Amino acid sequence: MSKLGRKLTWRISAVVIGVFALSILVNQFFLPKYYHYEMKQKVTQAMKEVEHWDKDQIENDSEKLEAKYDVTIVSENMNNNENDLNEMLSLDLARKQIALNRFWVTGDTLDELKNGAILTKLYDQGKQKSSFLVSLNEKDGLLVVAGVSIADYSDTAKIINEFNLMLMLLGSILVVALTGFLSRKITKPLEELKIVADQISKLEFEKVTVETQDELEDLATSINVMSDDLKKAHHALLRRNKDLKYFMADLTHELKTPLALIKAYSIGIQDGLDDGTYMETIVKQTNQISVIIEELLRFSKMESDPLHLEKIEVRTLFDDLLANYQETMGMDIRMKSETSPKTVILADRVKLEMVFNNLITNAMKYATTKKIKVEWAERDGKLYFAIKNETSIRNHETLEHIWKPFYVREASRNKNFSGTGLGLAIVQTLMEQHEFDYGVELEDDWITFYLIFEKAE
C-alpha cells in the first residue's frame, strides 16, 4: 500500500473508532438524563391538559390522556385521610396493572397541593430496579396523579455499551479493511499519474488513462493535454535549436565572404597593388555587411515591437507599393481580382508594407520568366491574396526551408539575386505576429505565396 493509502486508512479508521467511543460515552453519561427528561415531559404535558379539565372530565375521560401521552392517570378525593387516600391510589394503580412497592403521598405533599402547587416526584421501587415518576395536582377536590414507570437505566446502559463495544471492534476491523480497499482505488490512479509525471520530467511524453468519473479523471485529462503541449513545445524547441545552428552557420558565411574580400583588398592596398578599384570594392563589401547587420537588427526587433493596428484598404496599399516597382522591374504583371478594392482589414500599416515589399522583391528575384501573377479573392469570409511566379524549384521539400533566415536558393549565393536571405523570414514573423494565415505552394513550375486576412467590420 502506498504512503497516501496508509494515511487514508489509519486516519479514517481513527475517526470511525473515535465516533464509536464517543457514542459509548454519551450513552453512559448523558442518555439516562435525557431519558428521565423525556419521561418527565410526558407527565408534565399530561398534567398541563388536566389543568383545563373539570372534575367530571378527569373522572370519566382520563383514558384519552393516557393514550395520548402513554402515561397512567388516577384520581381520588382529597377529603380522605392520608392512609385511606394512599391505599385507594395504590388500588387504582393496581387496577391499571401498575404494582408499586414504594408509593406514598405524604401530608406535607398534600398541604403543598392544596396551596396550588403542581409537584413532580420520583419513587424508587428498589429490587424491581425501576422508578415511578409522577406529577401531582389538586383539581376541584381531587388528587390527580399522572405517572409513568421508568426502568433502571444503569443496567440497560451497561448492556448497550457492551454491545456497542463489540460493535466497535467488529466495525473497526471492517472499516480498516474497507478503507484500505477504497484508498487503493483512490491511490492507484494517483500512482499512475505520478509515473507519467516522472516520465514527462525525463522528456518522455507519455499519457495516462484514468476512468474514475471524478476530479482524478479531470486531472489525468489535464496532464495528457499538458504532455501533448510539452511534446509539441519540446519538438519546436529542438527544431528552433537546429534552425539556430543553421542560422549561425549561414550568418557566418554571409559575413565571412565580405570580410575576406575587405582583408584581401586592404592587404593589396598596403602592398601597393591597388589599380584604383580596391577601395571601391572595400566600400561595397562594407555596405553589404551594414545591410546584413541592419536587417538582423530589424528582424530581431520585430517580435518584440508592438502592433499599431488600424483599418487599411489592403488592395489599395498593395497597388501603391506595386506601382513603385513597375517602372523599373520590366515584368509582365497579371492581376486577377474577385473582391472589392475597398476591402478593409485591421493591421499595422508599416509592417504590412514590409510583407508586401518582401513578397514583390522575392518574386522579381526568383522568377525564371518575366511573368508575375497577383490574385485577390474571398474565401470562407476571409480575404485571400496570392503572388505567383515561374520558378526553377522542382523539389517540394525545398518549401520546408524557404521561410528560414538566410535560406537562399542559389548554390552560388549570388548577391545579385539572393540578397540577405531574410525577406521571407520577415514575412513569416510579421504574419504570425498579426495571427494571419500564410503559406507557399508549388504547382506546374509556378510557386505561389499566399496570405489570408481577417476582414474588419
C-alpha positions in Angstrom: 0.0 0.0 0.0 1.3 3.5 -0.8 2.0 6.1 1.8 -1.1 8.0 0.9 -3.2 4.8 1.2 -1.8 4.1 4.6 -2.6 7.6 5.8 -6.1 7.5 4.5 -6.7 4.0 6.0 -5.4 4.9 9.5 -6.9 8.4 9.7 -10.4 7.3 8.5 -10.2 4.3 10.9 -9.3 6.6 13.8 -12.2 8.9 13.0 -14.7 5.9 12.9 -13.3 4.4 16.1 -13.5 7.8 17.8 -17.1 8.2 16.8 -17.9 4.7 18.3 -16.0 5.7 21.6 -17.9 9.0 21.8 -21.2 7.2 21.3 -20.4 4.9 24.3 -19.5 7.8 26.5 -22.7 9.7 25.5 -24.8 6.6 26.3 -23.1 6.2 29.7 -23.3 9.7 30.9 -26.0 11.6 29.0 -28.6 9.1 27.8 -30.0 8.4 31.3 -30.5 12.1 31.9 -32.1 12.5 28.5 -34.4 9.5 29.2 -35.5 10.9 32.5 -36.1 14.3 30.9 -38.3 12.8 28.2 -40.4 10.8 30.7 -40.8 14.0 32.9 -42.0 15.8 29.8 -44.7 13.2 29.3 -46.3 13.5 32.8 -45.9 17.3 32.8 -47.6 17.7 29.5 -50.4 15.4 30.6 -50.9 17.4 33.8 -51.0 20.7 31.9 -54.0 19.4 30.0 -55.7 18.2 33.2 -55.5 21.9 34.4 -58.1 22.8 31.8 -60.4 19.9 32.6 -63.3 19.8 35.1 -63.9 17.1 37.7 -66.2 15.1 35.5 -63.8 15.0 32.6 -61.0 13.9 34.9 -63.0 11.0 36.3 -64.5 9.9 33.0 -62.1 10.8 30.2 -58.7 10.3 31.7 -58.1 7.3 29.3 -57.8 9.8 26.4 -54.8 11.5 28.0 -53.3 8.1 28.9 -53.4 7.0 25.3 -52.1 10.4 24.1 -49.1 10.6 26.4 -48.6 6.9 27.2 -48.9 7.6 31.0 -51.2 6.3 33.8 -53.7 8.7 35.3 -55.7 8.1 38.6 -57.6 10.4 40.9 -59.1 10.3 44.4 -61.0 12.6 46.7 -58.5 14.6 48.9 -61.0 14.7 51.8 -60.0 11.1 52.7 -57.4 10.8 55.4 -53.7 10.2 54.3 -53.8 6.4 54.8 -57.1 5.8 53.0 -56.1 8.1 50.2 -52.8 6.3 49.6 -54.5 2.8 49.8 -57.1 3.9 47.3 -54.5 5.4 44.9 -52.5 2.1 45.1 -55.6 0.1 44.3 -56.4 2.4 41.4 -52.8 2.0 40.1 -53.0 -1.8 40.6 -56.2 -1.9 38.5 -54.2 -0.4 35.7 -51.5 -3.0 36.2 -49.1 -0.7 38.0 -47.8 -2.6 41.0 -45.6 -0.4 43.2 -43.5 -1.4 46.3 -42.9 2.2 47.3 -45.6 4.9 46.7 -46.8 7.2 49.4 -48.2 10.7 49.3 -47.2 12.4 52.5 -49.2 15.0 54.5 -46.7 17.7 53.6 -47.1 16.9 49.9 -50.9 17.2 50.3 -50.6 20.5 52.0 -48.5 21.9 49.1 -51.0 20.6 46.6 -53.9 22.3 48.5 -51.9 25.6 48.2 -52.0 25.3 44.4 -48.6 23.7 43.7 -48.0 21.1 41.0 -45.4 18.6 42.1 -43.2 16.1 40.4 -41.8 13.2 42.4 -39.7 10.0 41.6 -40.4 6.9 43.7 -37.6 4.3 43.6 -39.0 0.8 43.5 -36.0 -0.9 45.0 -35.4 -4.5 43.9 -37.7 -4.0 40.9 -34.9 -1.9 39.5 -37.4 0.7 38.3 -38.8 4.0 39.4 -42.3 5.6 39.2 -42.2 9.2 38.0 -45.4 11.1 38.9 -46.9 14.6 38.6 -49.3 15.5 41.4 -52.0 18.2 41.2 -55.2 19.1 43.1 -58.2 19.8 40.9 -61.7 20.5 42.3 -61.0 18.5 45.5 -59.5 15.6 43.6 -55.9 14.5 43.9 -54.8 13.8 40.3 -51.8 11.5 39.7 -50.2 11.2 36.3 -47.3 8.7 36.3 -45.0 6.6 34.2 -42.7 3.7 35.1 -39.0 4.2 34.4 -36.7 1.3 34.1 -33.4 1.5 36.0 -31.2 2.6 33.1 -27.8 1.7 34.5 -28.1 -2.0 33.7 -29.6 -1.2 30.3 -26.9 1.3 29.6 -24.3 -1.3 30.5 -25.7 -3.8 28.2 -26.0 -1.3 25.4 -22.4 -0.2 25.9 -21.1 -3.7 25.9 -23.0 -4.3 22.7 -21.6 -1.0 21.2 -18.1 -2.1 22.3 -18.3 -5.4 20.4 -19.9 -3.5 17.5 -17.0 -1.0 17.6 -14.4 -3.8 17.5 -16.1 -5.6 14.6 -16.8 -2.2 12.9 -13.1 -1.2 13.3 -11.9 -4.3 11.6 -14.4 -3.8 8.8 -13.6 -0.1 8.4 -9.9 -0.8 8.2 -10.4 -3.4 5.5 -12.9 -1.3 3.5 -10.8 1.9 3.9 -7.7 0.0 2.7 -9.6 -1.2 -0.3 -11.2 2.1 -1.1 -7.9 4.1 -0.6 -6.3 1.7 -3.0 -9.0 2.6 -5.6 -8.1 6.3 -5.0 -4.3 6.0 -4.8 -3.8 3.7 -7.8 -4.7 6.4 -10.3 -2.5 8.8 -8.4 0.4 6.4 -8.7 -0.2 6.1 -12.4 -0.3 9.9 -12.6 3.0 10.1 -10.7 4.6 7.6 -13.1 3.5 9.7 -16.1 4.7 12.9 -14.4 8.1 11.3 -13.8 8.3 10.3 -17.5 7.3 13.8 -18.6 10.1 15.2 -16.4 12.5 12.9 -18.3 11.1 14.3 -21.6 9.2 11.1 -22.3 5.8 12.5 -23.1 3.5 9.6 -22.2 -0.2 9.6 -21.5 -2.3 8.1 -18.7 -5.8 6.5 -18.9 -7.9 7.1 -15.7 -11.7 6.5 -15.8 -13.0 7.4 -12.3 -15.7 9.9 -13.3 -14.3 12.5 -10.9 -11.6 15.1 -10.3 -8.9 12.4 -10.8 -10.1 11.8 -14.3 -10.1 15.6 -14.9 -6.6 15.8 -13.6 -5.5 12.9 -15.9 -7.1 14.7 -18.9 -5.2 17.9 -17.9 -1.9 16.0 -17.6 -2.5 14.4 -21.0 -3.1 17.8 -22.6 0.0 19.2 -20.9 2.0 16.2 -22.1 0.9 16.9 -25.7 1.6 20.6 -25.4 5.0 20.0 -23.8 5.8 17.4 -26.6 5.0 20.0 -29.3 6.9 22.7 -27.5 9.9 20.4 -27.0 10.0 19.4 -30.6 9.6 23.0 -31.6 12.5 23.9 -29.3 14.6 21.2 -30.8 13.7 22.4 -34.3 14.5 26.0 -33.3 17.9 24.9 -31.9 18.6 23.1 -35.1 17.5 26.2 -37.1 19.6 28.4 -34.9 22.7 26.2 -35.7 22.0 26.6 -39.4 21.3 30.3 -38.9 24.7 30.8 -37.2 26.4 28.9 -39.9 24.7 30.9 -42.6 25.3 34.2 -40.8 29.0 33.2 -40.5 29.1 32.5 -44.3 27.3 35.8 -45.0 29.8 37.8 -43.1 32.9 35.7 -43.8 32.9 36.4 -47.6 32.8 40.2 -47.5 35.3 40.3 -44.6 37.7 38.1 -46.5 37.4 40.4 -49.5 37.9 43.5 -47.4 41.0 41.9 -45.8 42.4 40.8 -49.2 41.9 44.2 -50.8 43.3 46.0 -47.8 46.4 44.0 -47.9 46.6 44.8 -51.7 46.4 48.5 -50.9 49.1 48.0 -48.2 51.4 46.3 -50.7 50.8 48.9 -53.4 48.8 46.6 -55.7 45.8 48.9 -55.9 44.7 49.5 -59.5 42.2 52.2 -58.4 39.3 49.8 -57.8 40.3 48.3 -54.4 38.8 51.0 -52.3 35.5 50.8 -54.2 35.4 47.0 -53.6 36.1 47.6 -49.8 33.3 50.2 -49.6 30.9 47.9 -51.4 31.6 44.9 -49.1 31.4 47.2 -46.1 28.0 48.3 -47.3 26.9 44.7 -47.7 27.9 43.9 -44.1 26.0 47.0 -42.9 22.9 45.9 -44.8 23.1 42.4 -43.2 23.5 43.9 -39.7 20.6 46.3 -40.2 18.4 43.5 -41.5 19.4 41.4 -38.5 18.6 44.2 -36.0 15.2 44.8 -37.7 14.5 41.1 -37.7 15.4 40.6 -34.0 13.1 43.6 -33.0 10.0 42.5 -34.9 8.5 40.1 -32.5 9.0 42.5 -29.5 7.7 45.6 -31.3 4.0 46.1 -30.5 1.5 46.2 -33.3 -0.1 49.6 -34.2 -3.4 48.4 -35.6 -5.5 50.5 -37.9 -8.1 49.9 -40.6 -6.4 49.6 -44.0 -7.8 49.3 -47.5 -5.3 46.5 -48.2 -5.7 46.3 -52.0 -5.1 50.0 -52.4 -2.0 49.7 -50.2 -0.6 46.8 -52.3 -1.4 48.6 -55.6 0.5 51.7 -54.4 3.5 49.6 -53.5 3.5 47.7 -56.7 3.4 50.9 -58.7 6.8 51.8 -57.2 8.3 48.7 -58.8 6.6 48.5 -62.2 8.6 51.4 -63.7 12.0 49.6 -63.1 11.3 45.9 -62.9 10.2 45.4 -66.5 7.9 42.5 -65.5 4.6 41.4 -67.0 2.2 41.6 -64.1 -1.3 40.0 -64.5 -3.8 41.0 -61.9 -6.9 38.9 -61.1 -9.5 40.2 -58.6 -12.8 38.8 -57.3 -13.2 41.2 -54.4 -13.9 44.8 -53.8 -10.9 47.2 -53.9 -12.3 48.9 -50.8 -12.0 45.7 -48.6 -10.7 46.7 -45.2 -8.5 44.8 -42.7 -7.1 45.6 -39.3 -3.3 45.6 -39.4 -0.1 47.5 -38.7 0.5 49.6 -41.9 4.3 49.8 -41.7 4.7 46.0 -41.1 2.1 45.1 -43.8 4.1 47.2 -46.2 7.2 45.2 -45.3 5.3 42.0 -46.0 4.2 43.1 -49.5 7.6 44.6 -50.4 9.4 41.4 -49.5 7.0 39.3 -51.5 7.2 41.5 -54.5 11.0 41.6 -54.5 11.2 37.9 -53.9 9.0 37.3 -57.0 11.2 39.6 -59.0 14.5 38.0 -57.9 13.5 34.4 -58.4 11.1 34.5 -61.4 12.5 32.5 -64.3 10.4 34.5 -66.8 9.1 38.0 -66.9 5.6 36.9 -65.7 4.1 37.5 -62.3 0.5 36.8 -61.3 -1.4 38.5 -58.5 -4.7 37.2 -57.2 -7.3 38.7 -54.8 -10.3 36.6 -53.8 -12.8 36.0 -51.0 -12.7 32.5 -49.4 -14.8 31.4 -46.4 -15.5 35.0 -45.5 -11.8 35.9 -45.5 -9.6 37.9 -47.9 -7.2 35.8 -49.9 -4.1 37.2 -51.6 -1.5 35.3 -53.7 1.6 36.3 -55.7 2.9 33.8 -58.2 6.0 33.4 -60.4 7.5 30.7 -62.5 10.4 29.0 -60.6 13.3 26.7 -61.1 12.3 24.8 -57.9 11.2 21.3 -58.6 11.5 19.7 -55.2 8.6 20.2 -52.7 11.0 19.5 -49.8 12.6 22.9 -50.6 9.4 24.6 -49.4 10.0 23.3 -45.8 13.1 25.5 -45.6 12.0 28.5 -47.6 10.9 30.6 -44.5 14.2 30.2 -42.7 16.6 33.2 -42.2 19.5 33.3 -44.7 18.0 30.5 -46.7 18.8 31.2 -50.4 18.1 29.1 -53.3 21.2 29.7 -55.5 24.0 27.4 -54.5 26.5 30.1 -55.5 24.7 32.6 -53.2 25.0 35.3 -55.9 24.1 38.6 -54.1 22.7 40.0 -57.3 19.8 37.5 -56.7 19.7 36.4 -53.2 20.1 39.5 -51.0 20.4 38.8 -47.3 18.0 35.8 -47.2 15.8 37.4 -44.5 12.9 38.6 -46.7 10.6 35.5 -46.3 11.6 35.1 -42.7 10.4 38.6 -42.0 7.1 37.8 -43.9 6.6 34.8 -41.6 7.3 36.7 -38.4 5.0 39.6 -39.3 2.1 37.3 -40.4 2.4 35.3 -37.2 2.5 38.4 -35.1 -0.8 39.5 -36.8 -2.2 36.0 -36.4 -2.9 35.8 -40.1 -2.6 32.6 -42.1 0.1 32.3 -44.8 1.8 29.6 -46.9 3.6 28.5 -50.0 2.6 26.1 -52.8 4.4 24.6 -55.8 2.4 23.6 -58.9 3.2 23.2 -62.6 6.6 25.1 -62.3 4.8 28.0 -60.6 5.5 28.9 -56.9 2.6 30.7 -55.0 3.0 32.7 -51.8 -0.4 33.3 -50.3 -1.7 35.4 -47.3 -5.2 35.1 -45.7 -6.6 38.2 -43.9 -9.4 38.6 -41.5 -11.7 41.3 -42.8 -12.6 44.2 -40.5 -16.1 45.3 -39.8 
